[in-house]
Amino acid sequence: MKLSAAAVDALGNDVGVPSYERTAVTPGIVHFGVGGFHRAHQAMYLDRLMSEGKALDWGILGVGVLPNDHRMAEVMSAQDCLYTLVIKHPDGTLEPRVIGSIVDYLFAPDDPSAVVDRMVDPTTRIVSLTITEGGYHVNQVTGELDTSDPALAADLEPGATPRSAFGFIVEALARRRAAGVPPFTVMSCDNIPGNGHVARKMLASFARLKDPDIAEFLETEVRFPNCMVDRITPVTADADREALAERFGVEDGWPVVCEPFTQWVLEDDFGGDRPPYEDVGVQIVGDVEPYELMKLRLLNASHQALCYLGYLAGYRYAHEVCQDKLFVDFLLGYMDAEGTPTLPPVPGVDLDRYKHQLIERFANPEVRDTLARLCAESSDRIPKWLLPVVREQLAAGREIGRSVLVVASWARYAEAVDEQGQPIEVVDRLRDKLVERAQHNREDPLVFISDPDLFGDLAANEQFVTQYKAALQSLHEIGARSTLEAL
């Protein structure tokens, strides 16, 4: 049965469906970046609230600005903005639920004025973002706005029709200000340290280049709560669609699969009202940073620690790596000796239990999270998630050996050929530059880390360089697995 509003009531009892009347749901949130994670996380929490008869005026209007968002627009239109969220339990149990909290979807290139109009409407009180780490246009070393992205540069032209998320947000805020409409809250939900602070800084920098008055308004009147989000959400595979159809009778053009675990820690810093997220398990706190650093430096950095080495060793899925004691010992060693010492106290969290729980989550064989997904866009991830650990450990005179090996394994992976001589498809916005540098690793072992835009001055740090050269040489001479065995 093709998923649609008309078909929901006919689905079997094994599929959860909205218990609320979707025609009563009105949009209150405009969300940029309706991908798998948003649909497994923020949209899911709102669906939970609506199932309790709450937040019916907080429906989500999704917006896509990138060319590849066109497919999402087609699927959402065909399915009345419904989709199936399938939780994959380690024992093989699948738990499907149709999510109804997204009420509309706009593909911005087709009608940018409709997007702006919706954002200017006073009923829009939150604009949320899952636009990936690279979507904030941060220079990795200077921390300032990088305006080289073509869409961003185009939005800075006088009288430009918005093309980027930044362009739409600044244009909508300008119009709200002119109309006397209070500004919406901008809620970043991306894996960036201080994501609210980063969103404010980058958007203000962009606005300053376009309209200094709006920049001042943005900095003083608009709220940007920080938050930490967590749920492993692999890319949907054809096998996931087939399993949903065969086992539950649901034909869904783009279901979402995820692990059972979910966490959202949100700073209570909104310009107006907000959904009562705390009623469905969201942790509302005054300071997100301890939770955020815990997640970035333990979970996210550990994903980087397992993906390159695991891929080079011949694995293709995260669960395969985390069912191998050699790799589990390496990951726990990184978390205990290098990641954890850089963390402040995390209220209410048993870090030792959290770290072992991460291994259990990574080892879930049903999630089938690909190493290729974890290896993608490394230039946006390693500088934010792992290099701060390296710098803090160096400053404190503590060990960095495992972190350095992860950096070296990225450099080895970026050579675009594995240990069996098979090609590696490197996915990164800086792919050409990274691969070109990495392919000179053998004759110049420092070439990869000599890019100041990614590594700052680490190539001038004697301790880091000595250990990096040794790690890279070992990866070349004896391979990933033997290098781990020799630690």
C-alpha positions in Angstrom: 0.0 0.0 0.0 1.5 3.4 -1.1 1.9 5.7 1.9 -0.5 8.6 1.9 -3.0 10.4 4.2 -5.8 8.3 2.7 -4.0 5.0 3.3 -3.0 5.6 7.0 -6.1 4.2 8.5 -5.8 1.0 6.5 -2.3 0.1 7.7 -1.9 -2.9 9.9 -1.6 -2.8 13.7 2.1 -3.5 13.5 2.6 0.1 12.1 2.2 3.1 14.4 0.3 5.9 12.9 -0.6 9.5 14.0 -3.4 9.4 16.6 -4.0 13.1 16.0 -6.0 14.8 13.3 -3.3 16.1 10.9 -5.7 18.6 9.3 -5.7 20.3 12.7 -1.9 20.7 12.6 -0.7 24.1 11.5 2.9 25.1 10.8 5.0 27.0 13.4 8.5 25.8 12.4 10.3 26.3 9.0 13.0 23.7 8.7 16.0 23.8 6.3 17.5 20.4 5.5 14.9 17.7 5.7 17.1 14.7 5.6 17.2 11.4 7.5 18.4 12.8 10.7 15.8 15.6 11.0 13.1 13.1 10.3 14.5 10.6 12.9 14.9 13.2 15.5 13.3 16.7 15.7 10.3 15.7 13.6 9.9 12.5 15.7 9.8 14.5 19.0 7.1 16.8 17.7 5.1 13.8 16.5 5.3 12.4 20.0 4.0 15.7 21.4 1.2 15.8 18.9 0.2 12.2 19.9 -0.3 13.6 23.4 -2.6 16.3 22.0 0.1 19.0 22.3 2.0 21.3 20.0 -0.6 21.1 17.2 0.4 24.6 16.2 4.0 23.6 15.8 3.9 21.6 12.5 7.0 21.7 10.4 7.2 23.2 6.9 10.3 21.7 5.3 12.5 23.6 2.9 15.1 22.3 0.4 17.6 24.6 -1.2 20.0 22.2 -2.8 19.5 20.6 -6.2 19.4 17.1 -4.7 16.5 18.2 -2.4 14.2 18.0 -5.4 13.8 14.2 -4.9 12.7 14.8 -1.3 10.1 17.3 -2.6 8.7 14.7 -5.0 8.4 12.1 -2.3 6.9 14.4 0.3 4.4 15.6 -2.3 3.4 12.1 -3.3 3.0 11.0 0.3 1.2 14.0 1.8 4.4 14.7 3.7 4.1 11.4 5.6 7.0 9.0 6.0 7.9 5.9 8.0 10.4 5.9 10.8 11.8 2.4 11.4 13.7 1.8 14.6 16.1 -1.1 14.2 16.6 -3.1 17.4 19.8 -5.2 17.9 17.7 -8.4 18.0 16.4 -7.8 14.5 13.0 -6.4 15.6 11.8 -3.5 13.4 9.5 -0.9 14.9 7.8 1.2 12.2 5.8 4.4 12.8 4.3 6.8 10.3 5.4 10.4 11.3 2.9 13.2 10.7 4.5 16.3 12.1 5.8 17.6 8.7 2.8 19.3 7.1 4.3 20.9 4.0 7.5 20.9 1.9 8.8 23.6 -0.4 11.6 23.2 -2.9 13.0 26.7 -2.7 14.4 27.0 -6.3 10.9 26.5 -7.7 9.3 29.3 -5.7 11.7 31.2 -3.4 9.1 33.9 -2.7 6.8 31.3 -1.2 9.6 30.3 1.2 10.2 33.9 2.3 6.4 34.5 2.7 6.1 31.5 5.0 9.1 32.7 7.1 7.7 36.2 7.4 4.3 34.9 8.6 4.0 35.6 12.3 2.9 32.0 12.9 6.5 31.0 12.1 8.2 31.3 15.5 11.2 28.9 14.9 13.5 28.4 11.9 15.5 25.2 12.5 18.5 23.9 10.6 20.1 20.5 9.8 22.3 21.8 7.0 25.5 19.8 7.9 28.7 21.2 9.3 29.7 22.7 6.0 26.4 24.6 5.7 27.7 27.2 8.1 30.5 28.3 5.8 33.1 28.5 8.6 36.8 28.8 7.8 38.2 25.9 9.8 41.3 27.8 11.0 40.2 31.5 11.3 36.6 30.7 12.5 35.4 33.5 10.2 32.8 33.4 7.4 34.0 31.8 4.2 32.0 33.4 1.3 33.4 31.2 -1.5 30.3 29.1 -1.8 28.6 30.1 -5.1 25.1 30.3 -3.6 26.3 32.3 -0.7 28.2 34.7 -2.9 25.2 35.1 -5.2 23.0 36.0 -2.2 25.3 38.9 -1.4 24.6 40.6 -4.7 22.3 43.6 -4.4 18.6 42.6 -4.9 19.4 38.9 -5.1 16.7 36.3 -4.8 17.7 34.1 -2.0 19.4 30.8 -2.9 21.0 29.6 0.4 19.6 29.0 3.8 21.5 32.1 5.0 20.0 34.2 2.2 16.5 33.2 3.1 17.0 33.7 6.9 18.4 37.2 6.5 15.9 38.2 3.9 13.0 37.0 6.1 14.3 38.7 9.2 14.7 42.0 7.3 11.1 41.8 6.1 9.8 40.9 9.6 11.7 43.8 11.1 10.2 46.2 8.4 6.7 44.9 9.1 7.1 45.1 12.9 6.8 41.3 13.3 8.9 39.9 16.1 11.9 37.8 14.9 11.8 34.0 14.9 14.2 31.9 16.9 17.0 30.2 14.9 17.5 26.7 16.2 20.6 24.9 14.8 20.5 21.1 15.2 23.9 20.3 13.6 26.9 18.6 15.1 28.9 21.7 15.7 30.4 22.9 19.1 28.2 25.8 20.2 26.0 25.4 17.2 23.7 28.3 18.2 26.7 30.5 18.7 28.2 29.5 15.4 24.9 30.1 13.6 24.6 33.6 15.1 28.2 34.5 14.3 28.1 33.3 10.7 24.6 34.7 9.9 25.6 38.0 11.4 28.8 38.1 9.4 26.8 37.3 6.2 24.2 40.0 7.1 26.9 42.6 7.8 28.1 42.2 4.2 24.6 42.6 2.9 22.9 45.0 5.3 24.7 46.2 8.5 21.4 47.3 10.1 20.0 43.8 9.8 23.2 42.4 11.2 22.8 44.5 14.3 19.2 43.5 14.6 20.1 39.8 14.3 22.8 40.0 16.9 20.7 41.8 19.5 17.1 40.6 18.9 17.3 37.1 17.5 17.8 34.1 19.8 20.0 31.2 18.8 19.7 28.3 21.4 22.5 25.8 21.5 21.6 22.1 21.4 23.2 18.6 21.3 21.5 16.0 19.2 22.2 12.3 19.0 20.7 9.4 17.1 22.6 7.2 14.6 20.7 7.5 11.4 22.3 5.6 8.4 21.5 6.3 4.8 18.2 4.6 3.7 19.0 1.6 1.5 16.8 -0.2 -1.0 16.8 -3.2 1.4 15.1 -0.9 4.0 12.3 0.0 1.5 11.9 -3.7 0.6 11.7 -4.8 4.2 9.1 -2.2 5.0 7.0 -3.3 2.1 7.4 -7.0 2.6 7.0 -7.2 6.4 4.6 -4.4 7.0 2.9 -3.7 3.6 4.0 -0.1 3.4 5.4 1.3 0.2 7.4 4.4 1.2 9.5 6.2 -1.3 11.9 7.4 1.4 11.6 5.8 4.9 14.1 6.6 7.6 15.9 3.9 9.6 17.6 4.6 13.0 18.8 3.0 16.2 16.6 2.9 19.3 18.8 5.4 21.2 17.9 9.1 21.0 18.9 12.2 22.9 18.3 15.9 22.6 19.8 18.4 25.0 18.4 21.9 24.3 19.2 25.3 25.8 16.1 27.2 26.9 16.9 30.4 25.0 14.0 31.2 22.7 12.7 34.6 21.7 9.1 33.6 22.1 7.2 30.5 22.9 8.3 27.0 22.0 6.9 23.5 22.0 6.9 21.8 25.4 9.8 19.5 24.3 10.6 18.4 27.9 7.3 16.5 28.0 8.6 14.0 25.6 12.1 13.5 26.9 14.1 16.4 25.7 16.6 17.7 28.3 16.1 21.4 28.7 19.2 22.9 30.3 20.9 26.2 31.0 24.3 25.1 29.5 24.5 22.6 26.7 28.3 22.7 26.4 29.3 19.8 28.6 26.8 17.5 26.9 27.9 18.8 23.5 31.6 18.2 24.1 30.9 14.7 25.5 29.1 13.8 22.3 31.4 15.4 19.8 34.7 14.1 21.4 33.4 10.7 22.4 30.7 9.6 19.9 31.6 11.7 16.8 35.3 11.5 17.2 35.1 7.8 17.8 33.2 7.4 14.6 36.2 9.0 12.9 38.5 6.7 14.9 36.8 3.6 13.6 35.8 4.5 10.0 39.1 5.0 8.2 41.1 2.3 10.0 38.1 0.0 9.7 37.7 0.6 6.0 41.5 0.2 5.3 41.3 -3.1 7.3 38.6 -4.4 4.9 35.4 -3.7 6.9 32.5 -1.8 5.4 30.1 -1.4 8.3 30.4 0.1 11.7 29.0 -2.9 13.5 31.7 -5.1 11.9 34.4 -2.9 13.3 32.8 -2.8 16.8 32.5 -6.6 17.0 36.3 -6.8 16.6 38.0 -6.7 20.0 41.2 -5.1 18.5 39.2 -2.1 17.3 37.0 -1.9 20.5 40.1 -1.8 22.6 41.5 1.0 20.4 38.2 3.0 20.6 38.0 2.7 24.4 41.6 3.6 24.7 41.1 6.8 22.7 38.0 7.7 24.7 39.6 7.0 28.1 43.1 8.4 27.6 42.5 11.2 25.1 38.9 12.2 24.6 37.7 12.1 28.3 40.5 14.2 29.8 39.4 17.2 27.7 35.9 17.1 29.0 34.4 19.2 31.8 32.1 17.5 34.2 28.8 16.4 32.6 25.9 16.7 35.0 23.9 13.5 35.5 26.1 11.4 33.1 28.2 8.3 34.1 30.9 8.7 31.5 32.2 5.2 31.8 28.8 3.8 31.2 28.2 6.2 28.3 31.4 5.1 26.6 30.6 1.4 26.8 27.0 2.2 25.6 28.6 3.9 22.6 30.4 0.6 21.7 27.1 -1.3 22.1 25.3 1.2 19.8 28.0 1.1 17.1 27.9 -2.7 17.2 24.1 -2.9 16.5 24.1 -5.2 13.4 20.7 -4.1 12.3 21.6 -0.5 11.8 24.2 -1.4 9.2 25.8 2.1 9.3 28.3 2.2 6.4 31.9 3.2 7.0 31.6 5.2 3.7 29.0 7.4 5.3 31.2 8.0 8.4 34.2 8.7 6.2 32.4 11.3 4.1 33.0 15.1 4.5 36.0 14.5 6.8 37.3 18.0 6.2 34.2 19.4 8.0 34.4 16.8 10.8 38.0 16.1 11.8 38.9 19.8 12.5 35.8 20.2 14.7 35.6 16.9 16.4 39.2 15.5 16.8 41.7 18.3 16.4 40.5 20.2 19.4 41.3 17.0 21.4 44.8 16.9 20.0 45.4 20.6 20.8 44.1 20.3 24.4 46.1 17.1 25.0 49.3 18.8 23.6 48.8 21.9 25.7 48.4 19.7 28.8 51.3 17.4 28.0 49.1 14.4 27.7 49.2 11.5 25.2 47.9 12.0 21.6 49.0 8.7 19.9 45.6 7.3 19.1 44.2 10.7 17.8 47.3 11.1 15.7 46.8 7.6 14.2 43.2 8.6 13.3 44.5 11.7 11.4 47.1 9.5 9.6 44.4 7.0 8.7 42.4 9.8 7.2 45.4 10.9 5.1 45.9 7.2 4.0 42.2 6.8 3.2 42.3 10.1 1.1 44.9 8.4 -1.2 41.7 6.9 -2.7 43.0 3.3 -2.9 42.7 0.7 -0.2 45.2 -1.9 1.0 44.1 -4.4 -1.6 44.6 -1.8 -4.4 40.9 -1.2 -4.9 39.7 2.4 -5.5 38.1 4.3 -2.6 35.4 6.8 -3.5 36.4 9.8 -1.4 33.3 12.0 -0.7 34.2 15.5 0.5 33.6 19.0 -0.6 37.4 19.4 -0.8 37.9 16.0 -2.5 40.2 17.1 -5.3 42.5 19.0 -3.0 42.6 16.3 -0.4 43.3 13.5 -2.8 45.9 15.4 -4.7 47.8 16.0 -1.5 47.3 12.5 -0.1 48.7 10.9 -3.2 52.1 12.5 -2.4 52.1 11.1 1.2 54.9 8.7 0.5 57.5 11.1 -0.8 56.4 14.0 1.4 54.8 12.6 4.6 53.8 16.1 5.8 52.0 17.2 2.7 48.5 16.3 3.9 48.7 18.1 7.2 50.4 21.1 5.8 47.1 22.7 4.8 46.6 25.5 7.3 42.9 25.9 6.5 42.4 22.4 8.0 45.2 21.8 10.4 46.3 25.3 11.5 49.9 25.1 12.8 50.0 21.5 13.8 52.5 20.7 11.0 54.9 22.9 13.0 54.4 21.0 16.3 57.4 18.6 16.7 55.5 16.1 18.9 52.5 15.9 16.6 54.7 15.6 13.5 57.0 12.9 14.9 54.0 10.7 15.9 52.1 11.5 12.7 55.0 10.5 10.4 55.5 7.2 12.3 51.8 6.4 12.1 51.6 7.1 8.4 54.7 5.1 7.7 53.2 2.2 9.6 50.0 2.3 7.7 51.9 2.2 4.5 54.3 -0.5 5.5 52.2 -3.0 7.5 48.6 -1.8 7.1 45.8 -0.7 9.5 45.3 -3.9 11.4 48.9 -4.6 12.1 49.4 -1.0 13.1 46.7 -1.4 15.8 48.2 -4.7 16.9 51.6 -2.9 17.4 50.2 -0.1 19.6 
